Amino acid sequence: MGRLGRAWRVAELRQRGGVLASFVAACCDDDKRARAARDLGARLAAYGPVDRWEAEKAVATLERWARDLEDHPYHPGVPRPDESDRQTRDHYKDVQRDRLTTPARDWRSGTQLSLDVYLGQLSRVRGLDPCVREDAYYLYGRGTMALDVGDRATAARETARLRELRDAHAW
């Protein structure tokens, strides 16, 4: 598993562990376990890609504690795969944003603005072929996702492809 894969997995674990830690801490009648869940959630929030195994163990512990409370009306279910990916992507994006240098943050903002403008211009074209509109949303999504995970090459490529689509159909 590469660095990006480890970082993504830890983001998944941190997101899921945060939900479980909050649930156990709020709903557990045992003060000692509630305090331990809060502490484990705080440690989990600080884990990075190199701490993957510790994060796995922490989430396994929290899942075990949450199973003890499975009859509770506010028990958090396992999110659907698309919801899980969306939550993880948001969490990963927030973590990555904190680590960006100012030039990288500026480049990212400029690229996001370009994607927004190109999509907006294509969206306003009357009578645009539905396939072209679908392609525009697809390229926008790929470009935005590449920005979220810090893949500059893909973000630049998808931005250029969206601009070409705009140039071919919006003018």
Secondary structure as UniProt FT lines:
FT   HELIX           3..27
FT   HELIX           31..46
FT   HELIX           49..51
FT   HELIX           52..67
FT   TURN            68..71
FT   TURN            73..74
FT   HELIX           81..99
FT   HELIX           102..123
FT   TURN            126..127
FT   HELIX           130..149
FT   HELIX           152..169
//
